[in-house]
Amino acid sequence: MVNRKRSNILPKDGERNILITSALPYVNNVPHLGNIIGSVLSADVFARYCRARDLNTLFVCGTDEYGTATETKAIEEKVTPQELCDKYHAIHKQVYDWFNIDFDIFGRTPTHQQTEIAQDIFLKLQKNGFLKEDTTKQPYCETHKSYLADRFVEGECPLCGYVDARGDQCDKCGKLLDPFDLLKPRCKLDGATPIPKDTKHVFLLLDKLQAQVAEWNSKSSKEGAWSSNGINITETWLKEGLRPRGITRDLKWGTPVPLPGYDEKVLYVWFDACIGYVSITANYTNEWEKWWRNPENVKLYQFMGKDNVPFHTVIFPASQIGTGDKWTMLHHLSTTEYLNYENGKFSKSRNIGVFGTNAKDTGIPPDVWRYYLLSRRPENGDAEFEWKAFIDTNNNELLKNLGNFVNRVIKFVNSKNYNSVIPDYTSTEATSFFESDLAHRVEEVNKLLAQYNAELEAVKIKAGLVSALHVSFLGNALLQHNTLDNKLFEEQPHKCAAVVGLAINLVHLLAAVIEPYMPATAASILTQLNAEPLIIPDTWIPNSIKPNHTIGKAAYLFTNIKPEKEKEWREKYGGSEAEKARLEKAEKAAKKKVDKLRRQEKKAAEGGKENGEKKEKSVEAVEKDGAQKLTSGVDAVKQVTEGIEQAALQTS
């Protein structure tokens, strides 16, 4: 049986020690379903599986709270950064609690542990020659005498003409920008026109660490069997060549830079966000180094969306290597593509899509949401959330397959035939029938169990769910083939006892293999069985529920969802045809805009050859590796006509 009591979990010598992290969600918005499946829910399944295999496991997550986005959002909501973070940390925790995400700790980044550990890493990088001070141009507001982060500069997008584009990205066409690209730029705080002004910053010399990062990457990606998109993204960065990246910013909300003359600057989120995993662990236990400085005995598994890959496979590993200290480094990387909504994109501002707080409002239990999202996990390409498929999945896969099998077995034992007491399936006659007619059923289950374990060990979460649900399919086949009914009980009681004994133990196993995916459903099954959780075995022996054991009362695991709910929910959450039509109209307008842009760019390019002008770049533009440069030709058409990019919640 599984021991569910957990406190002060530390690595154990001679055992497998699994450290799991989920990308730290940024606290400037409410997470939508794509964010949930992309990191926290996927990590939760793996953590629950590891515990169900009786592995020593620690699952760490928390909110990433420092940085420009927090300051910007705080200004919009007219609160302090701390007040904003308190609000959204609570919202995130409520959402994840409702989804039954079983963290060992869900912490926060603004802590003294974060400051101590991040500054220690920074100073060791400096000591070892991997930091360099340089001067860059940064937007400066002369009205309130302050440097402006890219997000504090707004203006007209030079690509699509959107008048409220930010200095880092246009929310309408999705193009990455530099604040100096904007037409008619203005300070977000007071509307004044910012000027370019020199400012000094510290850069992490990734180019000097490239060889060591590449060597580590080659080994870890193979030994840990990383997701293919994680491998591809990392190899692209390495192939293009790593460049120095600014790791300080002219902000107030962040980890202080431990250097003289940097009193008005903080460490940049690209550098210190991943350090949050370490500091949150340090908030969990003072013996955090047993997890994070123990590569011989700890395997680190990290879960995230693909947009967070470089921070975990390049920036953070380079920082670890550059300190010269011993670190537990990434073993397995599990990444996802995007989850789209009804053939469109999630957008909180336009009320399109289901966000964490909306799921509860539908009245559908968390396990149904978990099952549907995990069955559509975008592992090898983008996936779609569709209301019709959501309803069909509940009514067919869960209600008619899983629910039917469990309910039929429990009800039969509850009936007057057995009065809730398990019959003696070990009698000579019952054993004889089992060996001649039922033993092959156990072999089938064990083949499936071996497949399930192999899939979860390899973090193939969607495939593991298919295998788990197939256990109930085998159970239904067992009942169907042997015609479990009152007639069987009356005419062949020993055969009936053998079938019931096998079926009730299969239900017990089923509760174990679905628990990582649907914990509340598994708990309900255990209540009905009046049994403790079962450790997921290598080989299943159907004897965990003994003869003469008294079970509980049958209860429905799932309820039918009426088909008409599809229209109601689609309209409520912005998936209407009217909304699609509006977006199509916007795309057509964008195509016309890009035709005009082509002509302007061609003219500008010809002029540029003559005067050889060179634009200044801000420290944030350097990080984009030229991404702020406007794309022309076919690429520009594609980016603009794609319409509004997915409003993915930023994660670290």
C-alpha positions as a printed Julia matrix, in Angstrom:
652×3 Matrix{Float64}:
   0.0     0.0     0.0
   1.05    3.6    -0.58
   2.09    5.8     2.33
   0.49    9.17    1.6
   1.96   11.02    4.6
   4.68   13.37    3.37
   6.8    15.85    5.31
  10.36   17.16    4.99
  11.14   14.91    2.04
  14.88   14.5     1.5
  16.92   12.27   -0.83
  17.68    8.79    0.46
  20.9     6.94   -0.21
  20.48    3.82   -2.28
  17.04    4.85   -3.61
  15.76    6.64   -6.69
  15.28   10.29   -5.79
  13.09   12.27   -8.17
  13.06   16.1    -8.15
  10.23   17.55  -10.25
   9.68   21.18  -11.2
   6.87   22.83  -13.11
   7.53   26.12  -14.93
   6.89   28.98  -12.52
   3.76   30.81  -13.73
   4.12   34.57  -13.94
   1.73   36.49  -11.71
   0.24   38.96  -14.16
  -2.84   37.03  -15.24
  -5.13   34.07  -14.63
  -3.85   30.77  -16.11
  -5.84   29.31  -19.0
  -6.18   25.65  -19.89
  -3.14   25.74  -22.18
  -0.97   26.98  -19.33
  -2.34   24.31  -17.01
  -1.73   21.35  -19.3
   1.61   22.74  -20.45
   3.3    22.57  -17.09
   1.59   22.08  -13.72
  -0.9    19.35  -14.67
   1.64   17.33  -16.65
   4.16   17.57  -13.82
   1.48   16.58  -11.31
   0.71   13.37  -13.21
   4.36   12.38  -13.21
   4.8    13.26   -9.53
   1.74   11.23   -8.56
   2.97    8.3   -10.66
   6.38    8.37   -8.98
   4.77    8.39   -5.53
   2.43    5.56   -6.58
   5.53    3.57   -7.48
   6.86    4.32   -3.98
   9.7     6.5    -5.28
  11.17    9.27   -3.14
   9.73   12.33   -4.89
   9.71   16.1    -4.37
   7.43   18.3    -6.53
   8.31   22.02   -6.51
   6.56   25.0    -8.04
   5.54   28.56   -7.24
   4.81   31.96   -8.73
   7.47   33.97  -10.56
   6.84   37.48   -9.29
   9.73   39.79  -10.15
  10.22   41.83  -13.31
   8.84   44.35  -15.73
   5.52   42.63  -16.33
   4.68   42.87  -12.62
   5.51   46.56  -12.44
   3.48   47.24  -15.59
   0.44   45.28  -14.39
   0.64   46.95  -10.98
   0.49   50.35  -12.64
  -2.54   49.26  -14.68
  -4.35   48.04  -11.55
  -3.17   51.01   -9.44
  -1.58   48.83   -6.75
   1.95   48.13   -5.55
   3.89   45.22   -7.08
   3.65   43.37   -3.76
  -0.13   43.83   -3.62
  -0.44   42.62   -7.2
   1.67   39.54   -6.5
  -0.3    38.73   -3.37
  -3.53   38.88   -5.39
  -2.4    36.7    -8.3
  -0.46   34.22   -6.18
  -3.71   33.53   -4.32
  -5.62   33.19   -7.61
  -3.07   30.74   -9.02
  -3.07   28.68   -5.85
  -6.88   28.52   -5.83
  -6.93   27.36   -9.45
  -4.3    24.67   -8.9
  -5.94   23.52   -5.68
  -9.22   23.09   -7.56
  -7.46   21.05  -10.24
  -5.98   18.86   -7.47
  -2.36   19.72   -8.29
  -0.45   18.06   -5.45
   2.67   20.19   -4.98
   4.96   19.48   -2.08
   5.46   23.24   -2.0
   3.9    26.04   -4.04
   6.08   28.97   -3.14
   7.04   32.44   -4.34
  10.21   34.07   -5.67
  10.4    37.27   -3.54
  12.14   35.69   -0.54
  15.45   36.2     1.23
  16.44   32.71    0.07
  15.99   33.84   -3.54
  18.16   36.91   -2.89
  20.92   34.91   -1.17
  21.11   32.11   -3.74
  20.76   34.32   -6.83
  23.39   36.78   -5.58
  25.74   33.91   -4.69
  25.48   32.54   -8.24
  25.97   36.04   -9.68
  29.11   36.75   -7.64
  30.66   33.35   -8.46
  30.05   33.98  -12.17
  31.76   37.34  -11.77
  34.69   35.81   -9.89
  35.13   33.18  -12.61
  35.19   35.74  -15.42
  31.77   35.07  -16.95
  30.27   38.53  -16.35
  31.06   41.79  -18.11
  29.83   45.34  -17.68
  28.8    47.19  -20.83
  26.96   50.35  -21.79
  23.77   50.28  -23.86
  21.07   52.67  -24.95
  17.87   52.54  -22.92
  14.68   54.62  -23.23
  14.76   57.39  -20.63
  11.84   59.53  -19.46
  12.98   63.07  -18.75
   9.66   63.9   -17.08
   9.95   61.52  -14.13
  13.73   61.02  -14.44
  13.84   57.27  -14.89
  15.01   54.63  -17.36
  12.13   52.71  -18.92
  11.92   48.97  -19.4
  10.66   48.01  -22.84
   7.14   47.36  -21.55
   6.94   50.89  -20.16
   7.24   52.34  -23.67
   4.16   52.36  -25.88
   3.56   53.6   -29.38
   2.5    52.71  -32.91
   3.61   49.35  -34.25
   5.68   49.92  -37.42
   4.45   46.63  -38.84
   0.66   46.66  -38.42
  -0.04   50.21  -37.23
  -1.53   49.21  -33.86
  -1.4    52.38  -31.77
  -0.95   50.72  -28.37
   1.99   48.41  -29.14
   4.48   47.84  -26.33
   8.21   48.35  -26.57
   8.86   44.63  -26.41
   6.0    43.23  -28.51
   2.9    44.2   -30.44
  -0.16   42.5   -28.95
  -2.05   42.8   -32.23
   0.34   41.2   -34.72
   2.61   39.45  -32.19
   5.85   40.92  -33.55
   8.8    41.21  -31.16
   9.93   44.83  -31.08
  12.55   47.17  -29.69
  11.24   50.39  -28.1
  13.25   52.39  -30.64
  11.22   50.72  -33.42
   7.95   52.29  -32.24
   6.46   55.24  -34.05
   5.39   58.12  -31.78
   6.78   56.42  -28.62
   5.45   57.53  -25.25
   6.12   56.74  -21.61
   3.45   54.47  -20.15
   3.53   56.39  -16.87
   3.14   59.99  -18.0
   2.87   60.06  -21.8
   6.15   61.93  -22.32
   8.37   61.1   -25.29
  11.36   59.03  -24.08
  14.88   59.62  -25.35
  17.72   57.11  -25.82
  20.28   57.41  -23.02
  23.36   55.46  -22.03
  23.07   53.06  -19.1
  25.43   50.4   -17.79
  24.43   46.77  -17.37
  26.01   43.42  -16.55
  26.12   40.76  -19.28
  26.44   37.0   -18.86
  29.12   35.82  -21.3
  27.31   32.81  -22.66
  29.75   32.67  -25.58
  32.55   31.73  -23.15
  30.36   28.93  -21.73
  29.08   27.56  -25.04
  31.48   24.61  -25.28
  30.63   23.39  -21.77
  26.88   23.91  -22.29
  27.02   22.04  -25.61
  28.89   19.11  -24.02
  26.41   18.93  -21.15
  23.45   19.24  -23.53
  24.65   16.42  -25.76
  24.91   14.05  -22.79
  21.81   15.1   -20.84
  19.41   15.21  -23.79
  20.31   11.63  -24.71
  20.48   10.13  -21.21
  17.32   11.94  -20.12
  15.44   11.38  -23.41
  14.28   14.98  -23.73
  11.17   15.91  -25.7
  12.02   16.41  -29.36
  10.97   20.06  -29.47
  13.17   20.78  -26.45
  16.13   19.2   -28.22
  15.47   21.1   -31.44
  15.08   24.49  -29.76
  18.27   24.05  -27.75
  20.29   22.84  -30.72
  19.12   25.85  -32.72
  20.41   28.21  -30.05
  23.74   26.42  -29.9
  24.08   26.25  -33.67
  23.48   29.97  -34.05
  26.08   30.63  -31.36
  25.48   31.87  -27.84
  25.92   35.59  -27.26
  26.39   37.73  -24.16
  23.03   38.55  -22.56
  22.16   41.34  -20.21
  21.15   40.05  -16.78
  20.41   43.37  -15.06
  17.58   45.86  -15.55
  16.68   49.4   -14.54
  13.84   48.36  -12.26
  12.99   48.42   -8.59
  10.97   45.17   -8.28
  13.49   42.35   -8.32
  16.56   40.78   -6.77
  19.12   43.54   -5.95
  22.34   43.47   -7.96
  25.2    42.85   -5.47
  27.57   45.41   -6.99
  28.42   49.02   -6.07
  26.78   51.55   -8.37
  23.84   49.25   -9.13
  21.51   50.43   -6.37
  18.77   51.3    -8.87
  19.02   48.04  -10.82
  17.89   44.44  -10.28
  18.71   41.02  -11.71
  16.71   40.28  -14.83
  14.02   37.6   -14.8
  15.75   35.68  -17.59
  18.64   35.11  -15.23
  17.07   34.57  -11.82
  13.66   32.99  -12.57
  14.98   29.43  -12.79
  16.88   30.05   -9.57
  13.38   30.25   -8.1
  13.18   26.45   -8.17
  16.18   26.33   -5.87
  15.02   29.1    -3.53
  11.52   27.65   -3.24
  13.09   24.33   -2.3
  15.15   26.25    0.28
  11.89   27.59    1.68
  10.64   24.0     1.92
  13.72   22.69    3.72
  16.94   24.13    5.13
  18.63   21.04    3.69
  17.87   22.12    0.12
  21.41   21.38   -1.01
  20.72   17.66   -0.58
  18.36   18.07   -3.55
  20.19   20.67   -5.64
  23.85   19.79   -5.04
  23.51   16.03   -5.29
  23.8    14.96   -8.97
  24.92   11.45   -8.0
  21.66   10.64   -6.2
  18.99   12.97   -7.64
  17.37   13.08  -11.09
  15.79   16.4   -12.08
  12.65   16.33  -14.27
  11.37   19.68  -15.57
   8.01   20.44  -17.23
   7.18   23.5   -19.33
   5.77   24.91  -22.55
   8.16   25.15  -25.48
   8.58   28.94  -25.13
  10.45   28.4   -21.85
  12.97   25.88  -23.16
  16.05   28.14  -23.63
  15.93   29.39  -20.05
  16.09   25.8   -18.75
  18.48   24.29  -21.29
  20.88   27.19  -21.93
  20.65   30.14  -19.5
  20.26   28.27  -16.19
  22.64   25.38  -17.0
  25.25   27.92  -18.15
  24.84   29.77  -14.86
  25.22   26.53  -12.91
  28.31   25.48  -14.85
  29.84   28.95  -14.59
  29.79   28.94  -10.78
  32.15   25.97  -10.68
  29.97   24.42   -7.97
  28.45   20.95   -7.97
  24.8    21.12   -9.09
  21.9    18.77   -9.73
  21.23   19.6   -13.38
  18.39   18.85  -15.76
  17.95   15.15  -16.51
  14.63   14.95  -18.35
  12.94   17.82  -20.17
   9.21   17.46  -20.88
   7.8    20.19  -23.1
   4.51   20.82  -24.85
   3.3    22.71  -27.88
   0.25   25.01  -27.71
  -3.3    24.11  -26.78
  -5.64   26.2   -28.95
  -9.28   26.97  -28.29
 -11.97   26.04  -30.84
  -9.56   26.55  -33.78
  -8.49   29.9   -32.35
  -6.37   31.31  -29.56
  -7.0    31.85  -25.87
  -7.39   35.54  -25.07
  -8.24   36.86  -21.63
  -8.71   40.42  -22.88
 -11.32   39.33  -25.46
 -12.92   36.71  -23.16
 -12.08   33.85  -25.51
 -11.33   30.48  -23.98
 -11.62   28.71  -20.66
  -9.4    30.02  -17.9
  -8.66   28.33  -14.59
 -11.38   30.18  -12.75
 -13.97   29.37  -15.47
 -13.57   25.59  -15.29
 -15.06   25.47  -11.81
 -18.02   27.6   -12.91
 -19.19   24.95  -15.4
 -20.02   22.54  -12.58
 -17.99   19.77  -14.24
 -15.68   18.0   -11.73
 -11.91   18.61  -11.91
 -11.16   15.0   -12.92
 -13.15   15.33  -16.14
 -11.15   18.44  -17.02
  -7.9    16.69  -16.09
  -8.76   13.66  -18.21
  -9.76   15.67  -21.25
  -6.71   17.97  -21.13
  -4.3    15.08  -20.6
  -5.88   13.06  -23.41
  -5.26   16.09  -25.68
  -1.84   16.97  -24.29
   0.0    18.74  -27.15
   3.15   16.62  -27.07
   4.19   16.55  -30.74
   2.15   19.42  -32.17
  -0.53   21.92  -31.3
  -3.82   20.49  -29.99
  -7.38   21.84  -29.87
  -9.84   22.29  -27.05
 -13.32   21.66  -28.47
 -16.54   21.59  -26.47
 -18.12   18.78  -28.5
 -15.1    16.55  -27.97
 -15.06   17.49  -24.27
 -18.68   16.33  -23.84
 -18.21   13.19  -25.95
 -15.12   12.25  -23.95
 -17.03   12.43  -20.68
 -20.07   10.55  -21.92
 -18.28    7.8   -23.84
 -14.76    7.21  -22.55
 -15.4     7.95  -18.89
 -19.07    7.22  -18.22
 -19.63    4.24  -20.53
 -16.21    2.61  -20.2
 -14.48    3.36  -16.89
 -17.58    4.26  -14.89
 -19.62    1.36  -16.22
 -17.02   -1.27  -15.3
 -16.48   -0.06  -11.73
 -20.16    0.53  -11.03
 -21.23   -2.84  -12.38
 -18.73   -4.77  -10.22
 -19.41   -2.82   -7.0
 -23.18   -3.03   -7.43
 -23.04   -6.77   -8.01
 -21.11   -7.3    -4.77
 -23.5    -4.92   -2.98
 -26.48   -6.99   -4.12
 -28.26   -9.57   -1.98
 -26.09  -12.2    -3.64
 -23.09  -11.18   -1.54
 -24.35   -8.38    0.74
 -21.14   -6.39    0.08
 -18.84   -9.24    1.22
 -16.21  -10.55   -1.22
 -16.82  -14.29   -1.91
 -14.16  -16.94   -1.42
 -12.48  -16.89   -4.81
  -9.64  -19.05   -3.39
 -11.72  -22.22   -2.93
 -10.62  -25.32   -4.81
 -13.45  -25.06   -7.32
 -13.01  -21.32   -7.9
  -9.24  -21.7    -8.25
  -9.7   -24.51  -10.76
 -11.93  -22.32  -12.93
  -9.55  -19.4   -12.58
  -6.56  -21.44  -13.76
  -8.42  -22.91  -16.72
 -10.45  -19.91  -17.88
  -9.21  -16.67  -16.27
  -5.4   -16.92  -15.96
  -4.94  -15.53  -19.49
  -6.86  -12.41  -18.39
  -4.19  -11.73  -15.79
  -1.49  -12.16  -18.44
  -3.25   -9.58  -20.64
  -3.43   -7.12  -17.77
   0.23   -7.58  -16.91
   1.29   -6.93  -20.5
  -0.73   -3.74  -20.4
   0.69   -2.83  -16.98
   4.27   -3.26  -18.25
   3.43   -0.99  -21.17
   1.87    1.59  -18.85
   4.91    1.61  -16.56
   7.31    1.96  -19.49
   5.31    4.88  -20.87
   5.19    6.76  -17.57
   8.87    6.09  -16.87
   9.59    7.72  -20.23
   7.17   10.58  -19.33
   4.88    9.68  -22.23
   1.9    10.97  -20.34
  -0.75   10.81  -23.03
   0.17    7.25  -24.03
   0.1     6.2   -20.38
  -3.45    7.49  -20.06
  -4.56    5.39  -23.02
  -3.05    2.31  -21.38
  -4.65    3.11  -18.02
  -8.09    3.41  -19.54
  -7.58    0.17  -21.45
  -7.51   -1.64  -18.09
 -11.2    -0.85  -17.69
 -11.8    -2.07  -21.26
 -10.28   -5.42  -20.29
 -12.48   -5.41  -17.19
 -15.64   -4.86  -19.23
 -14.55   -7.67  -21.56
 -14.12   -9.98  -18.54
 -17.67   -9.29  -17.34
 -19.16   -9.55  -20.82
 -17.46  -12.82  -21.7
 -18.46  -14.5   -18.43
 -21.96  -12.96  -18.27
 -21.79  -11.75  -14.7
 -25.43  -11.76  -13.5
 -27.8   -13.39  -11.02
 -28.11  -16.49  -13.17
 -24.36  -17.09  -12.99
 -24.47  -16.68   -9.21
 -27.34  -19.14   -8.84
 -26.2   -21.8   -11.31
 -22.38  -21.59  -11.11
 -21.49  -20.04   -7.75
 -17.79  -21.06   -7.83
 -17.3   -19.6   -11.3
 -19.14  -16.49  -10.19
 -16.85  -16.16   -7.16
 -13.76  -16.49   -9.35
 -15.0   -13.82  -11.78
 -15.97  -11.45   -8.96
 -12.63  -11.98   -7.19
 -10.68  -11.15  -10.34
 -12.93   -8.2   -11.23
 -12.84   -6.6    -7.78
  -9.04   -6.82   -7.69
  -8.87   -5.38  -11.19
 -10.91   -2.43   -9.94
  -8.32   -1.98   -7.2
  -5.5    -1.95   -9.76
  -7.49    0.41  -11.96
  -7.74    2.9    -9.08
  -3.94    2.84   -8.79
  -3.15    3.42  -12.48
  -5.72    6.18  -12.98
  -4.83    8.01   -9.74
  -2.05   10.09  -11.36
  -4.58   11.31  -13.91
  -7.85   11.39  -11.95
  -7.07   11.45   -8.21
 -10.61   12.19   -7.01
 -12.02    9.35   -9.12
  -9.41    6.98   -7.71
 -10.28    8.13   -4.18
 -13.97    7.46   -4.83
 -13.18    3.95   -6.06
 -11.12    3.25   -2.95
 -13.98    4.45   -0.76
 -16.36    2.13   -2.56
 -13.85   -0.72   -2.18
 -13.22    0.22    1.46
  -9.54   -0.27    0.63
  -6.18    1.52    0.87
  -4.28    2.73   -2.21
  -2.24    0.11   -4.01
   1.39    0.68   -5.02
   1.58    0.31   -8.79
   3.42   -3.02   -9.17
   5.73   -4.4   -11.84
   3.61   -7.56  -11.91
   0.01   -7.64  -10.79
  -1.28  -10.48   -8.62
  -5.07  -10.27   -8.13
  -5.24  -10.79   -4.38
  -5.05   -7.33   -2.76
  -8.78   -7.45   -1.94
  -9.16  -10.62    0.13
 -12.15  -12.97    0.5
 -14.59  -11.94    3.26
 -13.58   -8.27    2.88
 -16.58   -5.94    3.22
 -16.74   -3.23    0.57
 -18.56    0.12    0.68
 -21.6     1.23   -1.29
 -21.61    1.83   -5.05
 -21.6     5.44   -6.26
 -21.52    6.89   -9.74
 -18.1     8.1   -10.81
 -19.37   10.26  -13.69
 -22.63   11.8   -14.87
 -23.89   12.41  -18.36
 -23.39   15.87  -19.89
 -26.28   16.99  -22.1
 -25.3    17.75  -25.73
 -27.02   21.15  -25.64
 -24.34   22.32  -23.18
 -21.98   22.58  -26.13
 -23.75   25.62  -27.57
 -24.19   27.24  -24.16
 -20.52   26.96  -23.21
 -19.23   27.93  -26.64
 -21.26   31.13  -26.56
 -20.31   31.87  -22.96
 -16.6    31.42  -23.53
 -16.26   33.27  -26.81
 -16.24   30.48  -29.38
 -19.16   31.82  -31.45
 -19.26   32.11  -35.21
 -19.69   35.87  -34.83
 -16.36   36.08  -33.04
 -14.68   33.99  -35.73
 -16.14   36.21  -38.42
 -14.77   39.28  -36.68
 -11.31   37.76  -36.55
 -11.47   36.84  -40.22
 -12.34   40.44  -41.03
  -9.38   41.63  -38.98
  -7.07   39.25  -40.83
  -8.2    40.6   -44.2
  -7.51   44.14  -43.02
  -4.07   43.05  -41.84
  -3.27   41.61  -45.28
  -4.04   44.95  -46.87
  -1.84   46.63  -44.3
   1.11   44.4   -45.04
   0.9    45.13  -48.77
   1.36   48.78  -47.94
   4.17   47.85  -45.53
   6.01   45.96  -48.27
   6.2    49.09  -50.36
   7.35   51.18  -47.4
  10.04   48.67  -46.41
  11.35   48.45  -49.95
  11.62   52.19  -50.12
  13.28   52.36  -46.69
  15.73   49.61  -47.6
  16.79   51.48  -50.7
  17.26   54.64  -48.66
  19.19   52.76  -46.0
  21.78   51.61  -48.51
  22.51   55.23  -49.32
  22.85   56.71  -45.85
  24.05   53.57  -43.96
  22.15   54.52  -40.83
  22.59   52.26  -37.82
  19.89   52.01  -35.13
  20.65   51.93  -31.43
  19.65   48.84  -29.46
  18.49   48.68  -25.88
  19.8    46.07  -23.46
  16.53   44.15  -23.96
  16.96   44.22  -27.72
  20.32   42.51  -27.33
  18.57   39.62  -25.58
  16.27   39.18  -28.57
  19.3    38.4   -30.78
  17.96   40.72  -33.44
  14.4    39.5   -33.01
  13.25   43.08  -32.88
  14.3    43.57  -36.51
  11.21   43.87  -38.68
  10.58   40.89  -40.94
   9.81   41.62  -44.55
   8.35   39.72  -47.5
   6.53   36.44  -47.03
   7.45   36.19  -43.34
   5.85   39.54  -42.63
   2.68   38.56  -44.47
   2.5    35.31  -42.54
   3.02   36.96  -39.15
   0.5    39.72  -39.69
  -2.19   37.57  -41.27
  -1.95   35.02  -38.47
  -3.8    37.66  -36.48
  -3.45   37.92  -32.76
  -0.88   35.53  -31.36
  -1.78   33.12  -28.58
  -2.14   35.07  -25.36
   0.02   32.6   -23.47
   0.55   33.36  -19.82
   4.22   34.15  -19.4
   6.1    31.53  -17.43
   9.67   31.52  -16.33
